[in-house]
Amino acid sequence: MPSTSIRKFDYDPSTKVLSVWFVASGKHYEFLDVPAEAFAAFKAAFAKGVYFNVYIRNRYAFRLAPGRAAGSSGG
């Protein structure tokens, strides 16, 4: 189901970084040390925003991704 709060997300299993782009702010955050199992559950969740708020937000360290605005083709 498309999320009204999360534009898109991606995961790098080698670094355990979950990247999340938000609809309202357009900002891109990176959540650190996220286990692959947590990403798989997030990806499978019916309501991504709800899952994110309960199981990701405030549970993993995060940072604002540098220089990668939503919609940019970054490189």
Order of alpha helices (4+ residues) and beta strands (2+ residues): beta-beta-beta-alpha-alpha-beta
